[in-house]
Amino acid sequence: MSILHATTGVDLDDTEVGYLYRSTRDLRLAHALFQALRYGTLVKAANNIGSLGLRIGLPIKGLLRQTLGRLFLGGESLEETLSVLKKLAANGVSVMLDYAVEASHHSEERTKTFQEYLRMIDFAQKHRDMVSFIAVKLTGLASPIFWEKRSQTKALPSHLVREEQQFHERFTQLVETAKQRGIPLMVDAEESWLQPAIDEVVEDYMQRYNTDQVILYTTVQMYRRDRLDYLRRLLDRGYKVGVKLVRGAYVEKERKRAQLYGYPDPIHPTKAATDIAYDQALMLCLERIDQVALCVATHNRNSCMKAVQYALLQGWQPNHPSLSFSQLYGMADPISFGLAKAGFRVAKYVPYGPIEKAFPYLSRRAEENSSLSDQSGRELRWVAAELQRRRSLIHSKPT
Ligand SMILES: Cc1cc2nc3c(=O)[nH]c(=O)nc-3n(C[C@H](O)[C@H](O)[C@H](O)COP(=O)(O)OP(=O)(O)OC[C@H]3O[C@@H](n4cnc5c(N)ncnc54)[C@H](O)[C@@H]3O)c2cc1C
């Protein structure tokens, strides 16, 4: 038993609790996959082959569906997620639904994404007991080119001015519908060169719509050196803010671009520096909980435990209305279900969508679990421990 477990009574390593909803067959698949994913260079190569294969129409969808898709996707359509939602709900965990398509470069794709977001709000209202949040990508509602240009200048070419108008019409409709139905939206954070314009929009809408209830959350990436100051300024704005706190998903991409264009690397130099920044941001939000609705979105056990310790020391009920946790579907289950068992609010981030469209999401998960990252080994150890525990149960049964 760890010291934190002993002092808080909250166990974030209990694989029996964590994998109650997973069959042994699924766990064996997870074990084989996490083992394969440890070969970093292989994962990179497989990702490249996978993306090329899908583009040129190789018959690899079935394989993807049965492997990465089965582990990390809630289904290929909204309706298909229901069985996952029910399994999670049966164990005290709700969901943050995510339509797992990446940035939309074409107008028709953006229209489809917008319509899907409206459908998600409807669906979430119908299944309010199982769905807590909806994740929204603003690059799905306006093109990355628009966000990049908007982040650099006020003067846009006329086609982007039209795109901006359409974006605002649609985003207003989404936020107003979400507010009427009481379903909070969480806006994902993107690459740093798109983020200034996204921040501006989300702050504006939070100020207008987070009145009686926090209906809109922004995402703050603590791997960025400038984000602690940003968060401080955000919390001083005087209106209620929703914050999803993450470390950040684009380390390599950010560093490469900074090098290419010769500007200072916006990312902390080390993982340890990112961890310190994350925990400082966490404390800042917890200390200002009257001002912020916080979603602790991380697979990092220490950060989760810091939030748990703080909440318990303050004498809060674990299900404090302004505090929730979130981990990605298919990852860190002992943390999610351990927190839920202790009474904390947990929403698993459940992506869904056609397998070929969700491929970039799946490939990011593969890389995150490869030897190139810290997550490597962590999932494997948990899954191996649970399989071992289930095997020993069979062997210890009296004959
Ligand atoms: C519910 C949920 C929603 C998410 N939404 C978003 C989102 O909107 N936008 C987004 O960008 N990401 C998002 N992520 C992904 C997140 O940013 C992380 O990539 C992922 O969760 C791993 O970080 P961690 O805190 O879980 O765990 P850890 O494994 O403790 O940390 C890994 C992270 O540390 C950082 N890191 C690793 N090595 C270095 C290094 N050498 N130098 C500096 N930093 C380093 C990176 O951010 C890396 O992802 C989300 C994650 C979750 C769980």
The ligand as a Gaussian input file, in Angstrom:
#p B3LYP/6-31G(d) Opt

LIG

0 1
 C       -9.527000      13.690000     -20.639000
 C       -8.362000      14.184000     -21.413000
 C       -8.529000      15.219000     -22.337000
 C       -7.426000      15.699000     -23.064000
 N       -7.585000      16.780000     -23.902000
 C       -6.492000      17.327000     -24.486000
 C       -6.573000      18.522000     -25.227000
 O       -7.644000      19.109000     -25.384000
 N       -5.434000      19.019000     -25.790000
 C       -4.204000      18.415000     -25.622000
 O       -3.195000      18.934000     -26.123000
 N       -4.114000      17.260000     -24.931000
 C       -5.195000      16.708000     -24.350000
 N       -5.081000      15.554000     -23.628000
 C       -3.805000      14.787000     -23.653000
 C       -2.860000      15.282000     -22.575000
 O       -2.443000      16.586000     -22.936000
 C       -1.624000      14.398000     -22.421000
 O       -0.991000      14.237000     -23.645000
 C       -1.887000      13.042000     -21.855000
 O       -2.949000      13.042000     -20.978000
 C       -0.638000      12.535000     -21.098000
 O       -0.339000      13.358000     -20.005000
 P       -0.737000      12.960000     -18.503000
 O       -0.913000      14.179000     -17.682000
 O       -1.892000      12.089000     -18.564000
 O        0.419000      12.027000     -17.973000
 P        1.978000      11.904000     -17.912000
 O        2.230000      10.589000     -18.554000
 O        2.445000      12.102000     -16.525000
 O        2.628000      13.031000     -18.799000
 C        2.946000      12.897000     -20.138000
 C        2.941000      14.302000     -20.672000
 O        4.037000      15.035000     -20.094000
 C        4.519000      15.983000     -21.041000
 N        5.921000      15.656000     -21.377000
 C        6.439000      14.421000     -21.647000
 N        7.759000      14.507000     -21.935000
 C        8.083000      15.824000     -21.861000
 C        9.293000      16.529000     -22.045000
 N       10.428000      15.911000     -22.369000
 N        9.269000      17.877000     -21.867000
 C        8.140000      18.523000     -21.513000
 N        6.965000      17.894000     -21.317000
 C        6.923000      16.565000     -21.483000
 C        3.643000      15.841000     -22.287000
 O        2.596000      16.776000     -22.172000
 C        3.123000      14.422000     -22.174000
 O        1.899000      14.236000     -22.867000
 C       -6.159000      15.088000     -22.885000
 C       -6.003000      14.052000     -21.965000
 C       -7.076000      13.612000     -21.221000
 C       -6.848000      12.522000     -20.213000

